[in-house]
Amino acid sequence: MMNREPKQIAEIKSEHQISAARFSHDGSVLVTAGYEPVVRRWQLDGMTLAPLPSLEGFHGYSTAIAFHPKLPYLYCADSWGQLRCCEGEKTLWQHDAAHDGWLRQVTVSPDGGRIATCGKDQFVRLWDAATGKKLAEHAAGEDVYALAFSPDGQHLVFGDMRGRLVVMDRDLKKAQRTLDASALYKLDRIQDLGGLRVLLFIDGGKTLLAAGTTPQNGATPQSVPTILHFDFAGGTLTRTFTHGANKEGFIHDLVQHPQGCLMAVTAGTPGSGMLFLTNPADKEPFHVNTKMPNCHSLALHPDGKHFIVTSTNRDSNGNGRSLGKNGEYKTNSSPLHLFEV
């Protein structure tokens, strides 16, 4: 297990607000999605990111991105339900209404043959990764927040707003069992507080992690970053990991380093944010960084030696008090923090 602390080696300015970032399978390109109808592309050059031509033609926000595990294909989506497959700047196929409204997540099967999507329309859909042909769909009955293929590709798991984790067969035809992650949900002050954000398999598929937050109350939501560990074969909850105070909020991204440690970023009340690294069996993280406000994504480079965290600018202010000299509202942005392990 890794226990070395990462070192930040650069902070790259950005004029954009970023919610997701991912490296291509060969590490040559970083792609970001965010609060604009554009998917942005960058080339990592030492300690700088050189902008590449962006992908235009989305609507509302660009919401989800995922790379093919072997080929230079990018799958990306928007808040109007568009789903697109691109190779560089070229669109290979596109569905303008893959979902009715907000498309939350895209995930690619381990062999790269299929992709799965989920959205606010309460559907999970399965697509041929090469052609974009719809293969199957499942009506979940709730807003679906997260998806994950098992490492052997035989199962697709989805999680909904109420913390229900449903294990489907690889063809999305039959629900095989349900896991209880309802600790990540609370109804309070007539608000549905759905805390699930990430599903991740570790231990070669023996353990399924459901990460997000344990909601405390509604109105101005207070919540604690949480990772639930499930024995995948038995379906039982084996461990609950929490770290941080109520203000820390949601784990928005969770990845596993090749050496085994879990890497997570959080965002909660305005100005709070955290990067932490922990080994799966440990009670406490071996590294915590609270210097970056409102962290929303972590992109691990394929070399395992570098990663990027996206955050919000330090002087961000959501109440309108942070104004320019002429009284104009200053738009927030998302600097990209480059780390070395």
C-alpha positions, 0 to 999 in steps of 0.5 A, a space after each residue: 500500500 502507498 503511504 507517500 504524500 503527494 506534492 503539488 507542483 503547479 496550479 494552472 489557471 482556467 477561466 472556466 468552471 469545471 466539474 469533471 476531468 479525465 485523462 485519455 488512456 495514453 495520458 496524452 490528453 486531459 478533457 474537462 466538462 463543466 458549467 458551459 456547453 463545451 467540452 474542453 481538451 488540453 495537452 499536458 506538457 511538463 507542468 503546463 496544460 496547452 489548450 487543444 481545440 474544444 468540442 462545441 455543440 452541446 447544450 446547457 452544461 457538459 456533464 459527463 466524460 469517459 474515455 475508452 480503455 484502449 482506443 482514443 474515443 471520448 464519450 461525453 454528455 450534456 444536461 439536455 441528454 445529448 450523448 456523443 462519441 468523439 475521436 479528437 475533434 471528429 464526432 463518430 456518432 451522436 444522440 441528441 436525446 439519449 436521455 430526457 434531460 440531465 445525463 449524469 454519468 457515462 461509464 465504459 465496460 472493461 473490454 471497451 465494447 459497451 457504454 452505460 449511461 444514466 440520468 434524471 429521467 430515471 433510466 439506465 441505458 446500454 449502448 454499443 461503444 463503436 456504433 452508438 446503437 442502443 442495446 437495452 434500457 432499464 426503468 429504475 423508478 428513481 433519479 439514477 446518480 452513479 454507474 459501474 461495470 464489474 471488472 469482469 464485465 458481467 455485471 452493471 451496478 447502478 445507484 439511485 437517489 435513495 441509496 438503492 444499489 441494483 446489480 444487473 446482468 451484463 445485458 441490462 435484462 435482469 436485476 439480480 440483487 439490491 444492496 442497501 446504501 440508504 445511509 447516503 439518503 435523507 428526507 429532511 424539511 421536504 427535501 430529498 437529500 441524495 448523497 451517492 456520487 460514485 460507485 467503484 470496484 476494488 479488490 478485483 471486484 470483490 468489494 464495491 464502494 459507494 461514495 458520497 455523503 451522509 446527509 445531516 439536515 436539509 435547508 442549508 445541507 450539512 453532511 459528512 464525506 462517506 464511503 460504504 464498503 460492500 462485499 459484492 458477492 454477499 451484498 453485505 455492508 462490511 465497513 463505513 468510512 467517514 472523514 471530515 466535519 459536516 461542512 465537508 459535504 460530498 465526495 465528488 470523485 473517488 479513484 484507486 491508485 495502482 498501488 492500492 490507495 484510494 484518492 478522493 476529493 470533496 466539496 461542501 459549504 462554500 469555500 470548503 474542500 478537501 483532497 485525501 488519500 487513504 488505504 482501504 483498510 485504514 481508519 484515517 487518511 495518511 494525507 489530507 489537503 484542505 487548501 483547495 476550495 470546493 474540489 469536484 474532480 480528480 484525474 489520475 494520469 496513467 503513469 500513476 505519478 501525476 494527478 490533477 484536482 479541479 477546484 474553485 477559485 479561492 476568492 469565490 463567493 456565491 452571495 454576490 458580494 465579490 464584485 468587480 470595480 464597476 460593480 459587475 459580478 465576478 464569474 467563478 473559475 476552476 484552477 487545475 492543481 497538478 500533483 506529483 506522487 
